Amino acid sequence: MRRFFLASSLAVAAGLSACATPYSQVTGERYFKSQIDTYDLKVVAVDGVYPLREPALVEPGVRQVTVRAAPTPAQAAGTERTVPLDVKACTRYYLVAVKPTRLSSDYDVRVDHQIPVPNCERAP
């Protein structure tokens, strides 16, 4: 019985310490809706891990972010790209596709905006 309490208290302590660690978020939602050459993206994977939610929660550091643009008449599935992103602690990144035209399948990935994550504590 004593082992059970020790194991469960260690699990709770580990869970609480995980809450205090800084994290960041990456989303493919446009922040500025008025820019006509930018389009939403879908965050497919971060460092090969497929997030179950968006915004994807990521640890700070240089990350490989795989995104997918919306389908176009030329490509029904949309085009995927993997780009490096230097993620800072406690920051939400809004990524967008920048296209020359709305029907173009070719695009560049750009950080549209970044804001602080609410209630996130940066490491000292």
Backbone atoms as SQL, in Angstrom:
CREATE TABLE atoms (id INTEGER PRIMARY KEY, chain TEXT, resi INTEGER, resn TEXT, atom TEXT, x REAL, y REAL, z REAL);
INSERT INTO atoms VALUES
  (1, 'A', 1, 'MET', 'N', 0.822, -1.194, 0.000),
  (2, 'A', 1, 'MET', 'CA', 0.000, 0.000, 0.000),
  (3, 'A', 1, 'MET', 'C', 0.871, 1.264, 0.000),
  (4, 'A', 2, 'ARG', 'N', 1.948, 1.181, 0.782),
  (5, 'A', 2, 'ARG', 'CA', 2.832, 2.320, 0.863),
  (6, 'A', 2, 'ARG', 'C', 3.492, 2.607, -0.489),
  (7, 'A', 3, 'ARG', 'N', 3.844, 1.548, -1.238),
  (8, 'A', 3, 'ARG', 'CA', 4.437, 1.725, -2.565),
  (9, 'A', 3, 'ARG', 'C', 3.482, 2.445, -3.508),
  (10, 'A', 4, 'PHE', 'N', 2.193, 2.098, -3.408),
  (11, 'A', 4, 'PHE', 'CA', 1.187, 2.725, -4.261),
  (12, 'A', 4, 'PHE', 'C', 1.152, 4.229, -4.028),
  (13, 'A', 5, 'PHE', 'N', 1.147, 4.641, -2.760),
  (14, 'A', 5, 'PHE', 'CA', 1.108, 6.068, -2.451),
  (15, 'A', 5, 'PHE', 'C', 2.380, 6.775, -2.905),
  (16, 'A', 6, 'LEU', 'N', 3.515, 6.107, -2.749),
  (17, 'A', 6, 'LEU', 'CA', 4.772, 6.688, -3.196),
  (18, 'A', 6, 'LEU', 'C', 4.773, 6.855, -4.717),
  (19, 'A', 7, 'ALA', 'N', 4.325, 5.826, -5.430),
  (20, 'A', 7, 'ALA', 'CA', 4.294, 5.894, -6.895),
  (21, 'A', 7, 'ALA', 'C', 3.313, 6.957, -7.364),
  (22, 'A', 8, 'SER', 'N', 2.142, 7.029, -6.738),
  (23, 'A', 8, 'SER', 'CA', 1.162, 8.024, -7.181),
  (24, 'A', 8, 'SER', 'C', 1.611, 9.435, -6.826),
  (25, 'A', 9, 'SER', 'N', 2.299, 9.628, -5.711),
  (26, 'A', 9, 'SER', 'CA', 2.774, 10.973, -5.377),
  (27, 'A', 9, 'SER', 'C', 3.904, 11.402, -6.321),
  (28, 'A', 10, 'LEU', 'N', 4.739, 10.443, -6.751),
  (29, 'A', 10, 'LEU', 'CA', 5.761, 10.767, -7.738),
  (30, 'A', 10, 'LEU', 'C', 5.137, 11.135, -9.073),
  (31, 'A', 11, 'ALA', 'N', 4.080, 10.434, -9.459),
  (32, 'A', 11, 'ALA', 'CA', 3.394, 10.735, -10.715),
  (33, 'A', 11, 'ALA', 'C', 2.770, 12.125, -10.670),
  (34, 'A', 12, 'VAL', 'N', 2.169, 12.471, -9.533),
  (35, 'A', 12, 'VAL', 'CA', 1.561, 13.800, -9.389),
  (36, 'A', 12, 'VAL', 'C', 2.643, 14.869, -9.438),
  (37, 'A', 13, 'ALA', 'N', 3.773, 14.642, -8.762),
  (38, 'A', 13, 'ALA', 'CA', 4.867, 15.617, -8.777),
  (39, 'A', 13, 'ALA', 'C', 5.411, 15.802, -10.189),
  (40, 'A', 14, 'ALA', 'N', 5.538, 14.697, -10.931),
  (41, 'A', 14, 'ALA', 'CA', 6.018, 14.795, -12.310),
  (42, 'A', 14, 'ALA', 'C', 5.025, 15.564, -13.162),
  (43, 'A', 15, 'GLY', 'N', 3.739, 15.344, -12.954),
  (44, 'A', 15, 'GLY', 'CA', 2.716, 16.056, -13.713),
  (45, 'A', 15, 'GLY', 'C', 2.719, 17.543, -13.419),
  (46, 'A', 16, 'LEU', 'N', 2.905, 17.901, -12.150),
  (47, 'A', 16, 'LEU', 'CA', 2.944, 19.312, -11.792),
  (48, 'A', 16, 'LEU', 'C', 4.187, 19.992, -12.341),
  (49, 'A', 17, 'SER', 'N', 5.307, 19.296, -12.326),
  (50, 'A', 17, 'SER', 'CA', 6.511, 19.924, -12.874),
  (51, 'A', 17, 'SER', 'C', 6.396, 20.089, -14.380),
  (52, 'A', 18, 'ALA', 'N', 5.655, 19.194, -15.044),
  (53, 'A', 18, 'ALA', 'CA', 5.462, 19.330, -16.490),
  (54, 'A', 18, 'ALA', 'C', 4.643, 20.571, -16.819),
  (55, 'A', 19, 'CYS', 'N', 3.740, 20.960, -15.923),
  (56, 'A', 19, 'CYS', 'CA', 2.919, 22.143, -16.162),
  (57, 'A', 19, 'CYS', 'C', 3.752, 23.421, -16.093),
  (58, 'A', 20, 'ALA', 'N', 4.837, 23.396, -15.321),
  (59, 'A', 20, 'ALA', 'CA', 5.651, 24.592, -15.148),
  (60, 'A', 20, 'ALA', 'C', 6.676, 24.771, -16.268),
  (61, 'A', 21, 'THR', 'N', 6.869, 23.755, -17.077),
  (62, 'A', 21, 'THR', 'CA', 7.861, 23.880, -18.139),
  (63, 'A', 21, 'THR', 'C', 7.311, 24.767, -19.251),
  (64, 'A', 22, 'PRO', 'N', 8.169, 25.579, -19.843),
  (65, 'A', 22, 'PRO', 'CA', 7.691, 26.446, -20.919),
  (66, 'A', 22, 'PRO', 'C', 7.384, 25.638, -22.174),
  (67, 'A', 23, 'TYR', 'N', 6.389, 26.064, -22.880),
  (68, 'A', 23, 'TYR', 'CA', 6.011, 25.426, -24.136),
  (69, 'A', 23, 'TYR', 'C', 5.595, 26.522, -25.101),
  (70, 'A', 24, 'SER', 'N', 5.435, 26.135, -26.341),
  (71, 'A', 24, 'SER', 'CA', 4.994, 27.079, -27.358),
  (72, 'A', 24, 'SER', 'C', 3.892, 26.438, -28.175),
  (73, 'A', 25, 'GLN', 'N', 3.283, 27.208, -29.059),
  (74, 'A', 25, 'GLN', 'CA', 2.186, 26.723, -29.890),
  (75, 'A', 25, 'GLN', 'C', 2.437, 27.128, -31.334),
  (76, 'A', 26, 'VAL', 'N', 2.045, 26.228, -32.249),
  (77, 'A', 26, 'VAL', 'CA', 2.160, 26.510, -33.678),
  (78, 'A', 26, 'VAL', 'C', 0.810, 26.221, -34.315),
  (79, 'A', 27, 'THR', 'N', 0.300, 27.188, -35.071),
  (80, 'A', 27, 'THR', 'CA', -0.976, 27.020, -35.754),
  (81, 'A', 27, 'THR', 'C', -0.856, 27.510, -37.193),
  (82, 'A', 28, 'GLY', 'N', -1.693, 26.966, -38.049),
  (83, 'A', 28, 'GLY', 'CA', -1.717, 27.381, -39.446),
  (84, 'A', 28, 'GLY', 'C', -2.831, 28.361, -39.738),
  (85, 'A', 29, 'GLU', 'N', -3.401, 28.912, -38.700),
  (86, 'A', 29, 'GLU', 'CA', -4.483, 29.885, -38.853),
  (87, 'A', 29, 'GLU', 'C', -3.893, 31.261, -39.114),
  (88, 'A', 30, 'ARG', 'N', -4.490, 31.985, -40.051),
  (89, 'A', 30, 'ARG', 'CA', -4.004, 33.346, -40.335),
  (90, 'A', 30, 'ARG', 'C', -4.346, 34.270, -39.175),
  (91, 'A', 31, 'TYR', 'N', -3.424, 35.129, -38.811),
  (92, 'A', 31, 'TYR', 'CA', -3.674, 36.126, -37.777),
  (93, 'A', 31, 'TYR', 'C', -4.252, 37.384, -38.404),
  (94, 'A', 32, 'PHE', 'N', -3.633, 37.812, -39.503),
  (95, 'A', 32, 'PHE', 'CA', -4.114, 38.988, -40.229),
  (96, 'A', 32, 'PHE', 'C', -4.972, 38.513, -41.399),
  (97, 'A', 33, 'LYS', 'N', -6.268, 38.707, -41.312),
  (98, 'A', 33, 'LYS', 'CA', -7.203, 38.208, -42.328),
  (99, 'A', 33, 'LYS', 'C', -7.271, 39.099, -43.563),
  (100, 'A', 34, 'SER', 'N', -6.766, 40.318, -43.476),
  (101, 'A', 34, 'SER', 'CA', -6.918, 41.260, -44.585),
  (102, 'A', 34, 'SER', 'C', -5.861, 41.110, -45.682),
  (103, 'A', 35, 'GLN', 'N', -4.799, 40.367, -45.435),
  (104, 'A', 35, 'GLN', 'CA', -3.763, 40.200, -46.456),
  (105, 'A', 35, 'GLN', 'C', -4.238, 39.184, -47.483),
  (106, 'A', 36, 'ILE', 'N', -4.411, 39.631, -48.724),
  (107, 'A', 36, 'ILE', 'CA', -5.052, 38.779, -49.728),
  (108, 'A', 36, 'ILE', 'C', -4.127, 37.740, -50.344),
  (109, 'A', 37, 'ASP', 'N', -2.815, 37.857, -50.114),
  (110, 'A', 37, 'ASP', 'CA', -1.908, 36.854, -50.690),
  (111, 'A', 37, 'ASP', 'C', -1.529, 35.751, -49.699),
  (112, 'A', 38, 'THR', 'N', -2.152, 35.730, -48.505),
  (113, 'A', 38, 'THR', 'CA', -1.860, 34.706, -47.505),
  (114, 'A', 38, 'THR', 'C', -3.062, 33.779, -47.327),
  (115, 'A', 39, 'TYR', 'N', -2.757, 32.521, -46.981),
  (116, 'A', 39, 'TYR', 'CA', -3.801, 31.497, -46.857),
  (117, 'A', 39, 'TYR', 'C', -3.504, 30.609, -45.655),
  (118, 'A', 40, 'ASP', 'N', -4.570, 30.042, -45.088),
  (119, 'A', 40, 'ASP', 'CA', -4.429, 29.140, -43.950),
  (120, 'A', 40, 'ASP', 'C', -3.650, 27.888, -44.334),
  (121, 'A', 41, 'LEU', 'N', -3.019, 27.294, -43.337),
  (122, 'A', 41, 'LEU', 'CA', -2.304, 26.036, -43.491),
  (123, 'A', 41, 'LEU', 'C', -2.811, 25.052, -42.438),
  (124, 'A', 42, 'LYS', 'N', -2.547, 23.798, -42.653),
  (125, 'A', 42, 'LYS', 'CA', -2.817, 22.759, -41.664),
  (126, 'A', 42, 'LYS', 'C', -1.472, 22.285, -41.144),
  (127, 'A', 43, 'VAL', 'N', -1.253, 22.345, -39.827),
  (128, 'A', 43, 'VAL', 'CA', -0.028, 21.823, -39.238),
  (129, 'A', 43, 'VAL', 'C', -0.166, 20.305, -39.196),
  (130, 'A', 44, 'VAL', 'N', 0.646, 19.620, -40.006),
  (131, 'A', 44, 'VAL', 'CA', 0.557, 18.168, -40.134),
  (132, 'A', 44, 'VAL', 'C', 1.419, 17.482, -39.085),
  (133, 'A', 45, 'ALA', 'N', 2.654, 17.942, -38.906),
  (134, 'A', 45, 'ALA', 'CA', 3.568, 17.310, -37.953),
  (135, 'A', 45, 'ALA', 'C', 4.614, 18.307, -37.484),
  (136, 'A', 46, 'VAL', 'N', 5.130, 18.059, -36.289),
  (137, 'A', 46, 'VAL', 'CA', 6.251, 18.825, -35.749),
  (138, 'A', 46, 'VAL', 'C', 7.306, 17.815, -35.328),
  (139, 'A', 47, 'ASP', 'N', 8.448, 17.872, -35.965),
  (140, 'A', 47, 'ASP', 'CA', 9.537, 16.909, -35.732),
  (141, 'A', 47, 'ASP', 'C', 9.065, 15.467, -35.921),
  (142, 'A', 48, 'GLY', 'N', 8.189, 15.247, -36.881),
  (143, 'A', 48, 'GLY', 'CA', 7.705, 13.904, -37.173),
  (144, 'A', 48, 'GLY', 'C', 6.615, 13.414, -36.259),
  (145, 'A', 49, 'VAL', 'N', 6.186, 14.211, -35.300),
  (146, 'A', 49, 'VAL', 'CA', 5.104, 13.849, -34.386),
  (147, 'A', 49, 'VAL', 'C', 3.835, 14.535, -34.875),
  (148, 'A', 50, 'TYR', 'N', 2.778, 13.757, -35.030),
  (149, 'A', 50, 'TYR', 'CA', 1.523, 14.276, -35.558),
  (150, 'A', 50, 'TYR', 'C', 0.642, 14.760, -34.405),
  (151, 'A', 51, 'PRO', 'N', 0.417, 16.081, -34.306),
  (152, 'A', 51, 'PRO', 'CA', -0.371, 16.605, -33.186),
  (153, 'A', 51, 'PRO', 'C', -1.846, 16.230, -33.331),
  (154, 'A', 52, 'LEU', 'N', -2.500, 16.052, -32.199),
  (155, 'A', 52, 'LEU', 'CA', -3.916, 15.711, -32.211),
  (156, 'A', 52, 'LEU', 'C', -4.787, 16.954, -32.128),
  (157, 'A', 53, 'ARG', 'N', -4.181, 18.095, -31.958),
  (158, 'A', 53, 'ARG', 'CA', -4.942, 19.334, -31.837),
  (159, 'A', 53, 'ARG', 'C', -4.187, 20.468, -32.487),
  (160, 'A', 54, 'GLU', 'N', -4.905, 21.522, -32.742),
  (161, 'A', 54, 'GLU', 'CA', -4.270, 22.731, -33.239),
  (162, 'A', 54, 'GLU', 'C', -4.777, 23.880, -32.390),
  (163, 'A', 55, 'PRO', 'N', -3.938, 24.694, -31.833),
  (164, 'A', 55, 'PRO', 'CA', -2.520, 24.786, -32.114),
  (165, 'A', 55, 'PRO', 'C', -1.743, 23.610, -31.521),
  (166, 'A', 56, 'ALA', 'N', -0.698, 23.209, -32.233),
  (167, 'A', 56, 'ALA', 'CA', 0.165, 22.123, -31.774),
  (168, 'A', 56, 'ALA', 'C', 1.060, 22.652, -30.658),
  (169, 'A', 57, 'LEU', 'N', 1.181, 21.876, -29.589),
  (170, 'A', 57, 'LEU', 'CA', 2.059, 22.249, -28.487),
  (171, 'A', 57, 'LEU', 'C', 3.460, 21.721, -28.783),
  (172, 'A', 58, 'VAL', 'N', 4.454, 22.586, -28.724),
  (173, 'A', 58, 'VAL', 'CA', 5.824, 22.205, -29.040),
  (174, 'A', 58, 'VAL', 'C', 6.774, 22.761, -27.993),
  (175, 'A', 59, 'GLU', 'N', 7.908, 22.105, -27.866),
  (176, 'A', 59, 'GLU', 'CA', 8.954, 22.584, -26.966),
  (177, 'A', 59, 'GLU', 'C', 9.801, 23.621, -27.702),
  (178, 'A', 60, 'PRO', 'N', 10.391, 24.555, -26.967),
  (179, 'A', 60, 'PRO', 'CA', 11.256, 25.547, -27.596),
  (180, 'A', 60, 'PRO', 'C', 12.465, 24.901, -28.265),
  (181, 'A', 61, 'GLY', 'N', 12.994, 25.577, -29.267),
  (182, 'A', 61, 'GLY', 'CA', 14.155, 25.094, -30.010),
  (183, 'A', 61, 'GLY', 'C', 13.857, 25.106, -31.497),
  (184, 'A', 62, 'VAL', 'N', 14.816, 24.670, -32.292),
  (185, 'A', 62, 'VAL', 'CA', 14.612, 24.604, -33.738),
  (186, 'A', 62, 'VAL', 'C', 13.803, 23.351, -34.043),
  (187, 'A', 63, 'ARG', 'N', 12.657, 23.518, -34.660),
  (188, 'A', 63, 'ARG', 'CA', 11.736, 22.424, -34.959),
  (189, 'A', 63, 'ARG', 'C', 11.516, 22.339, -36.457),
  (190, 'A', 64, 'GLN', 'N', 11.249, 21.132, -36.927),
  (191, 'A', 64, 'GLN', 'CA', 10.883, 20.902, -38.330),
  (192, 'A', 64, 'GLN', 'C', 9.357, 20.793, -38.376),
  (193, 'A', 65, 'VAL', 'N', 8.710, 21.788, -38.944),
  (194, 'A', 65, 'VAL', 'CA', 7.247, 21.853, -38.980),
  (195, 'A', 65, 'VAL', 'C', 6.773, 21.485, -40.386),
  (196, 'A', 66, 'THR', 'N', 5.925, 20.466, -40.460),
  (197, 'A', 66, 'THR', 'CA', 5.337, 20.050, -41.742),
  (198, 'A', 66, 'THR', 'C', 3.933, 20.617, -41.816),
  (199, 'A', 67, 'VAL', 'N', 3.651, 21.352, -42.889),
  (200, 'A', 67, 'VAL', 'CA', 2.353, 21.979, -43.089),
  (201, 'A', 67, 'VAL', 'C', 1.776, 21.539, -44.432),
  (202, 'A', 68, 'ARG', 'N', 0.460, 21.675, -44.568),
  (203, 'A', 68, 'ARG', 'CA', -0.215, 21.351, -45.827),
  (204, 'A', 68, 'ARG', 'C', -1.116, 22.520, -46.196),
  (205, 'A', 69, 'ALA', 'N', -0.992, 22.950, -47.443),
  (206, 'A', 69, 'ALA', 'CA', -1.848, 24.026, -47.952),
  (207, 'A', 69, 'ALA', 'C', -3.189, 23.434, -48.386),
  (208, 'A', 70, 'ALA', 'N', -4.155, 24.286, -48.515),
  (209, 'A', 70, 'ALA', 'CA', -5.479, 23.849, -48.966),
  (210, 'A', 70, 'ALA', 'C', -5.400, 23.332, -50.402),
  (211, 'A', 71, 'PRO', 'N', -6.290, 22.418, -50.767),
  (212, 'A', 71, 'PRO', 'CA', -6.305, 21.906, -52.140),
  (213, 'A', 71, 'PRO', 'C', -6.580, 23.025, -53.154),
  (214, 'A', 72, 'THR', 'N', -6.072, 22.820, -54.361),
  (215, 'A', 72, 'THR', 'CA', -6.318, 23.744, -55.470),
  (216, 'A', 72, 'THR', 'C', -6.868, 22.927, -56.636),
  (217, 'A', 73, 'PRO', 'N', -7.340, 23.561, -57.691),
  (218, 'A', 73, 'PRO', 'CA', -7.818, 22.792, -58.841),
  (219, 'A', 73, 'PRO', 'C', -6.733, 21.883, -59.441),
  (220, 'A', 74, 'ALA', 'N', -5.472, 22.264, -59.309),
  (221, 'A', 74, 'ALA', 'CA', -4.379, 21.461, -59.864),
  (222, 'A', 74, 'ALA', 'C', -3.991, 20.297, -58.954),
  (223, 'A', 75, 'GLN', 'N', -4.214, 20.437, -57.638),
  (224, 'A', 75, 'GLN', 'CA', -3.855, 19.385, -56.691),
  (225, 'A', 75, 'GLN', 'C', -4.981, 19.210, -55.690),
  (226, 'A', 76, 'ALA', 'N', -5.629, 18.071, -55.747),
  (227, 'A', 76, 'ALA', 'CA', -6.800, 17.821, -54.902),
  (228, 'A', 76, 'ALA', 'C', -6.442, 17.613, -53.439),
  (229, 'A', 77, 'ALA', 'N', -5.230, 17.155, -53.137),
  (230, 'A', 77, 'ALA', 'CA', -4.868, 16.857, -51.754),
  (231, 'A', 77, 'ALA', 'C', -4.135, 17.995, -51.062),
  (232, 'A', 78, 'GLY', 'N', -3.682, 18.975, -51.772),
  (233, 'A', 78, 'GLY', 'CA', -2.883, 20.029, -51.168),
  (234, 'A', 78, 'GLY', 'C', -1.423, 19.621, -51.114),
  (235, 'A', 79, 'THR', 'N', -0.539, 20.589, -51.047),
  (236, 'A', 79, 'THR', 'CA', 0.893, 20.341, -51.077),
  (237, 'A', 79, 'THR', 'C', 1.476, 20.476, -49.677),
  (238, 'A', 80, 'GLU', 'N', 2.320, 19.509, -49.292),
  (239, 'A', 80, 'GLU', 'CA', 2.985, 19.573, -47.995),
  (240, 'A', 80, 'GLU', 'C', 4.381, 20.160, -48.141),
  (241, 'A', 81, 'ARG', 'N', 4.788, 20.905, -47.111),
  (242, 'A', 81, 'ARG', 'CA', 6.136, 21.448, -47.038),
  (243, 'A', 81, 'ARG', 'C', 6.631, 21.258, -45.603),
  (244, 'A', 82, 'THR', 'N', 7.926, 21.024, -45.450),
  (245, 'A', 82, 'THR', 'CA', 8.554, 20.978, -44.133),
  (246, 'A', 82, 'THR', 'C', 9.541, 22.125, -44.051),
  (247, 'A', 83, 'VAL', 'N', 9.351, 22.950, -43.024),
  (248, 'A', 83, 'VAL', 'CA', 10.193, 24.136, -42.860),
  (249, 'A', 83, 'VAL', 'C', 10.772, 24.163, -41.455),
  (250, 'A', 84, 'PRO', 'N', 11.991, 24.689, -41.316),
  (251, 'A', 84, 'PRO', 'CA', 12.543, 24.851, -39.966),
  (252, 'A', 84, 'PRO', 'C', 11.931, 26.084, -39.303),
  (253, 'A', 85, 'LEU', 'N', 11.693, 25.981, -38.005),
  (254, 'A', 85, 'LEU', 'CA', 11.134, 27.102, -37.251),
  (255, 'A', 85, 'LEU', 'C', 11.866, 27.177, -35.919),
  (256, 'A', 86, 'ASP', 'N', 12.484, 28.315, -35.646),
  (257, 'A', 86, 'ASP', 'CA', 13.169, 28.529, -34.378),
  (258, 'A', 86, 'ASP', 'C', 12.128, 28.981, -33.360),
  (259, 'A', 87, 'VAL', 'N', 11.685, 28.061, -32.543),
  (260, 'A', 87, 'VAL', 'CA', 10.587, 28.290, -31.611),
  (261, 'A', 87, 'VAL', 'C', 11.132, 28.851, -30.299),
  (262, 'A', 88, 'LYS', 'N', 10.621, 29.987, -29.903),
  (263, 'A', 88, 'LYS', 'CA', 10.970, 30.594, -28.615),
  (264, 'A', 88, 'LYS', 'C', 9.969, 30.129, -27.561),
  (265, 'A', 89, 'ALA', 'N', 10.376, 30.132, -26.300),
  (266, 'A', 89, 'ALA', 'CA', 9.513, 29.685, -25.210),
  (267, 'A', 89, 'ALA', 'C', 8.291, 30.589, -25.061),
  (268, 'A', 90, 'CYS', 'N', 7.162, 29.984, -24.742),
  (269, 'A', 90, 'CYS', 'CA', 5.914, 30.691, -24.420),
  (270, 'A', 90, 'CYS', 'C', 5.445, 31.624, -25.534),
  (271, 'A', 91, 'THR', 'N', 5.553, 31.169, -26.767),
  (272, 'A', 91, 'THR', 'CA', 5.162, 31.977, -27.919),
  (273, 'A', 91, 'THR', 'C', 4.235, 31.176, -28.817),
  (274, 'A', 92, 'ARG', 'N', 3.170, 31.816, -29.320),
  (275, 'A', 92, 'ARG', 'CA', 2.281, 31.187, -30.295),
  (276, 'A', 92, 'ARG', 'C', 2.632, 31.739, -31.670),
  (277, 'A', 93, 'TYR', 'N', 2.882, 30.818, -32.604),
  (278, 'A', 93, 'TYR', 'CA', 3.254, 31.181, -33.968),
  (279, 'A', 93, 'TYR', 'C', 2.075, 30.925, -34.903),
  (280, 'A', 94, 'TYR', 'N', 1.754, 31.918, -35.722),
  (281, 'A', 94, 'TYR', 'CA', 0.735, 31.798, -36.755),
  (282, 'A', 94, 'TYR', 'C', 1.460, 31.677, -38.094),
  (283, 'A', 95, 'LEU', 'N', 1.388, 30.493, -38.697),
  (284, 'A', 95, 'LEU', 'CA', 2.036, 30.269, -39.993),
  (285, 'A', 95, 'LEU', 'C', 1.028, 30.419, -41.112),
  (286, 'A', 96, 'VAL', 'N', 1.461, 30.950, -42.241),
  (287, 'A', 96, 'VAL', 'CA', 0.586, 31.115, -43.400),
  (288, 'A', 96, 'VAL', 'C', 1.305, 30.683, -44.670),
  (289, 'A', 97, 'ALA', 'N', 0.510, 30.382, -45.673),
  (290, 'A', 97, 'ALA', 'CA', 1.031, 30.127, -47.021),
  (291, 'A', 97, 'ALA', 'C', 0.952, 31.441, -47.785),
  (292, 'A', 98, 'VAL', 'N', 2.041, 31.797, -48.437),
  (293, 'A', 98, 'VAL', 'CA', 2.072, 32.998, -49.274),
  (294, 'A', 98, 'VAL', 'C', 2.122, 32.514, -50.717),
  (295, 'A', 99, 'LYS', 'N', 1.058, 32.847, -51.496),
  (296, 'A', 99, 'LYS', 'CA', 0.938, 32.382, -52.881),
  (297, 'A', 99, 'LYS', 'C', 0.888, 33.569, -53.836),
  (298, 'A', 100, 'PRO', 'N', 1.416, 33.374, -55.052),
  (299, 'A', 100, 'PRO', 'CA', 1.318, 34.458, -56.046),
  (300, 'A', 100, 'PRO', 'C', -0.125, 34.665, -56.508),
  (301, 'A', 101, 'THR', 'N', -0.908, 33.566, -56.608),
  (302, 'A', 101, 'THR', 'CA', -2.324, 33.659, -56.958),
  (303, 'A', 101, 'THR', 'C', -3.096, 32.642, -56.132),
  (304, 'A', 102, 'ARG', 'N', -4.376, 32.834, -56.056),
  (305, 'A', 102, 'ARG', 'CA', -5.230, 31.953, -55.275),
  (306, 'A', 102, 'ARG', 'C', -5.235, 30.522, -55.793),
  (307, 'A', 103, 'LEU', 'N', -5.082, 30.334, -57.086),
  (308, 'A', 103, 'LEU', 'CA', -5.145, 29.016, -57.696),
  (309, 'A', 103, 'LEU', 'C', -3.784, 28.317, -57.764),
  (310, 'A', 104, 'SER', 'N', -2.744, 28.999, -57.366),
  (311, 'A', 104, 'SER', 'CA', -1.401, 28.436, -57.436),
  (312, 'A', 104, 'SER', 'C', -1.201, 27.333, -56.400),
  (313, 'A', 105, 'SER', 'N', -0.512, 26.265, -56.806),
  (314, 'A', 105, 'SER', 'CA', -0.166, 25.189, -55.874),
  (315, 'A', 105, 'SER', 'C', 1.146, 25.482, -55.160),
  (316, 'A', 106, 'ASP', 'N', 1.947, 26.379, -55.719),
  (317, 'A', 106, 'ASP', 'CA', 3.233, 26.719, -55.132),
  (318, 'A', 106, 'ASP', 'C', 3.032, 27.791, -54.060),
  (319, 'A', 107, 'TYR', 'N', 3.746, 27.648, -52.956),
  (320, 'A', 107, 'TYR', 'CA', 3.635, 28.629, -51.887),
  (321, 'A', 107, 'TYR', 'C', 4.901, 28.628, -51.042),
  (322, 'A', 108, 'ASP', 'N', 5.077, 29.703, -50.309),
  (323, 'A', 108, 'ASP', 'CA', 6.135, 29.820, -49.311),
  (324, 'A', 108, 'ASP', 'C', 5.462, 29.884, -47.945),
  (325, 'A', 109, 'VAL', 'N', 6.141, 29.375, -46.944),
  (326, 'A', 109, 'VAL', 'CA', 5.616, 29.413, -45.574),
  (327, 'A', 109, 'VAL', 'C', 6.262, 30.580, -44.853),
  (328, 'A', 110, 'ARG', 'N', 5.421, 31.347, -44.172),
  (329, 'A', 110, 'ARG', 'CA', 5.896, 32.523, -43.451),
  (330, 'A', 110, 'ARG', 'C', 5.217, 32.604, -42.089),
  (331, 'A', 111, 'VAL', 'N', 5.919, 33.147, -41.113),
  (332, 'A', 111, 'VAL', 'CA', 5.301, 33.430, -39.816),
  (333, 'A', 111, 'VAL', 'C', 4.501, 34.707, -39.992),
  (334, 'A', 112, 'ASP', 'N', 3.174, 34.591, -39.871),
  (335, 'A', 112, 'ASP', 'CA', 2.281, 35.737, -40.036),
  (336, 'A', 112, 'ASP', 'C', 2.341, 36.654, -38.817),
  (337, 'A', 113, 'HIS', 'N', 2.400, 36.028, -37.637),
  (338, 'A', 113, 'HIS', 'CA', 2.423, 36.802, -36.398),
  (339, 'A', 113, 'HIS', 'C', 2.853, 35.881, -35.268),
  (340, 'A', 114, 'GLN', 'N', 3.368, 36.464, -34.207),
  (341, 'A', 114, 'GLN', 'CA', 3.666, 35.696, -33.005),
  (342, 'A', 114, 'GLN', 'C', 3.254, 36.501, -31.791),
  (343, 'A', 115, 'ILE', 'N', 2.646, 35.812, -30.822),
  (344, 'A', 115, 'ILE', 'CA', 2.175, 36.465, -29.604),
  (345, 'A', 115, 'ILE', 'C', 2.574, 35.617, -28.399),
  (346, 'A', 116, 'PRO', 'N', 2.636, 36.208, -27.209),
  (347, 'A', 116, 'PRO', 'CA', 2.933, 35.425, -26.013),
  (348, 'A', 116, 'PRO', 'C', 1.770, 34.480, -25.685),
  (349, 'A', 117, 'VAL', 'N', 2.093, 33.290, -25.197),
  (350, 'A', 117, 'VAL', 'CA', 1.072, 32.338, -24.754),
  (351, 'A', 117, 'VAL', 'C', 0.619, 32.771, -23.369),
  (352, 'A', 118, 'PRO', 'N', -0.686, 32.946, -23.138),
  (353, 'A', 118, 'PRO', 'CA', -1.167, 33.351, -21.820),
  (354, 'A', 118, 'PRO', 'C', -0.873, 32.276, -20.761),
  (355, 'A', 119, 'ASN', 'N', -0.556, 32.718, -19.565),
  (356, 'A', 119, 'ASN', 'CA', -0.327, 31.849, -18.408),
  (357, 'A', 119, 'ASN', 'C', 0.814, 30.860, -18.607),
  (358, 'A', 120, 'CYS', 'N', 1.769, 31.182, -19.419),
  (359, 'A', 120, 'CYS', 'CA', 2.933, 30.325, -19.642),
  (360, 'A', 120, 'CYS', 'C', 4.107, 30.966, -18.915),
  (361, 'A', 121, 'GLU', 'N', 4.823, 30.156, -18.171),
  (362, 'A', 121, 'GLU', 'CA', 5.966, 30.680, -17.427),
  (363, 'A', 121, 'GLU', 'C', 7.261, 30.321, -18.128),
  (364, 'A', 122, 'ARG', 'N', 8.063, 31.324, -18.392),
  (365, 'A', 122, 'ARG', 'CA', 9.353, 31.112, -19.027),
  (366, 'A', 122, 'ARG', 'C', 10.342, 30.557, -18.005),
  (367, 'A', 123, 'ALA', 'N', 11.245, 29.727, -18.491),
  (368, 'A', 123, 'ALA', 'CA', 12.275, 29.180, -17.615),
  (369, 'A', 123, 'ALA', 'C', 13.212, 30.293, -17.179),
  (370, 'A', 124, 'PRO', 'N', 13.707, 30.252, -15.937),
  (371, 'A', 124, 'PRO', 'CA', 14.604, 31.328, -15.462),
  (372, 'A', 124, 'PRO', 'C', 15.948, 31.276, -16.166);
